[in-house]
Amino acid sequence: MTEYLYDTYAIMEIIGGNKNYNDYLGARVIINNFIFAELCFNLFKVKYPDAEIFLNKCKEFIVSIKPEVIKNAMKFRQDNKKKNLSMTDAISYFQSKELGIKFLTGDKEFEHLDNVEFVK
């Protein structure tokens, strides 16, 4: 089974019914605590009716982040200040590389980076 580290953007697009993500519905989902936090915020913000059920299911997809990944991600973020990358996105991108899987996102800042599955 193919697996991806899903960005919050990708998850919200799937929840919203974006058909461009249909090919990824059967893939194994990987997220981290930062993505989980963003997901909680976004679902509560839009008052998603099944937020609690959805979030409880998402807990099983969380993979811990190694400190070295965070360090490398923050250096990358600093070196690429003009891209305006969020902390979560930079960490998640580097975590996906460390795990040897692609980062699934539609964030324009990642469109031309390696190891990214870019879907709008």
C-alpha positions as CSV (number, residue, x, y, z in Angstrom):
1,M,0.0,0.0,0.0
2,T,1.3,3.4,-0.9
3,E,1.7,5.9,2.0
4,Y,2.1,9.6,2.1
5,L,2.6,12.2,4.8
6,Y,-0.6,14.2,4.4
7,D,-0.4,17.9,4.9
8,T,-3.4,19.6,6.6
9,Y,-4.2,21.2,3.3
10,A,-4.6,17.8,1.6
11,I,-6.8,16.5,4.4
12,M,-9.0,19.5,4.4
13,E,-9.4,19.2,0.6
14,I,-10.3,15.5,0.9
15,I,-12.9,16.4,3.6
16,G,-14.2,19.1,1.3
17,G,-14.7,16.6,-1.5
18,N,-12.0,17.7,-3.9
19,K,-12.0,15.0,-6.5
20,N,-8.4,15.6,-7.4
21,Y,-7.5,13.7,-4.2
22,N,-9.6,10.6,-5.0
23,D,-6.5,8.7,-6.1
24,Y,-5.1,9.1,-2.6
25,L,-8.1,7.9,-0.6
26,G,-6.7,4.3,-0.5
27,A,-3.2,5.3,0.6
28,R,-1.9,4.8,4.1
29,V,-2.1,8.2,6.0
30,I,0.8,9.5,8.0
31,I,0.6,12.7,10.0
32,N,2.4,14.2,12.9
33,N,1.3,16.1,16.1
34,F,1.7,19.5,14.4
35,I,-0.6,18.5,11.5
36,F,-3.0,17.0,14.0
37,A,-3.1,20.3,15.9
38,E,-3.8,22.2,12.7
39,L,-6.5,19.7,11.7
40,C,-8.2,20.2,15.1
41,F,-8.1,23.9,14.7
42,N,-9.5,23.9,11.2
43,L,-12.3,21.3,11.9
44,F,-13.4,23.3,14.9
45,K,-13.2,26.5,13.0
46,V,-15.5,25.3,10.3
47,K,-17.7,23.5,12.9
48,Y,-17.3,20.2,11.1
49,P,-20.2,18.0,12.5
50,D,-18.2,14.8,13.0
51,A,-14.9,16.5,14.1
52,E,-14.6,14.4,17.3
53,I,-15.1,11.1,15.5
54,F,-12.7,12.1,12.6
55,L,-10.0,13.4,15.0
56,N,-10.2,10.2,17.1
57,K,-9.6,8.2,14.0
58,C,-6.7,10.4,13.0
59,K,-4.8,9.8,16.2
60,E,-3.8,6.4,14.9
61,F,-2.0,8.0,12.0
62,I,0.4,10.1,14.1
63,V,4.1,9.4,13.8
64,S,6.6,11.0,16.2
65,I,9.1,13.5,14.8
66,K,12.8,13.0,15.5
67,P,14.7,16.1,16.9
68,E,17.1,16.0,14.0
69,V,14.2,16.3,11.6
70,I,13.0,19.4,13.4
71,K,16.5,20.9,13.4
72,N,17.0,20.4,9.7
73,A,13.5,21.7,8.9
74,M,14.1,24.9,10.8
75,K,17.4,25.5,9.1
76,F,15.6,24.9,5.7
77,R,12.8,27.3,6.8
78,Q,15.3,30.0,7.7
79,D,17.3,29.5,4.5
80,N,14.0,29.9,2.5
81,K,12.4,32.8,4.4
82,K,11.0,34.2,1.2
83,K,8.9,31.1,0.6
84,N,7.0,31.9,3.9
85,L,6.8,28.3,5.0
86,S,5.0,27.5,8.1
87,M,6.8,25.6,10.9
88,T,4.4,22.7,10.5
89,D,4.9,22.5,6.7
90,A,8.7,22.6,7.0
91,I,8.8,19.9,9.7
92,S,6.3,17.7,7.8
93,Y,8.2,18.0,4.6
94,F,11.5,17.0,6.2
95,Q,9.7,14.2,8.2
96,S,8.4,12.8,4.9
97,K,11.9,12.7,3.5
98,E,13.2,11.0,6.6
99,L,10.4,8.4,6.4
100,G,11.1,7.8,2.7
101,I,7.6,8.8,1.6
102,K,6.2,11.7,-0.3
103,F,4.6,14.8,1.2
104,L,1.1,15.1,-0.1
105,T,0.1,18.8,-0.3
106,G,-1.4,21.5,-2.5
107,D,0.5,24.3,-0.9
108,K,2.1,26.4,-3.7
109,E,5.3,26.8,-1.8
110,F,6.0,23.0,-2.3
111,E,5.0,22.7,-5.9
112,H,8.4,22.3,-7.4
113,L,10.3,20.7,-4.5
114,D,11.5,17.1,-4.6
115,N,9.7,14.4,-2.6
116,V,6.4,16.2,-3.0
117,E,3.1,14.9,-4.4
118,F,1.5,18.2,-5.4
119,V,-2.3,18.2,-5.9
120,K,-4.6,21.2,-6.2
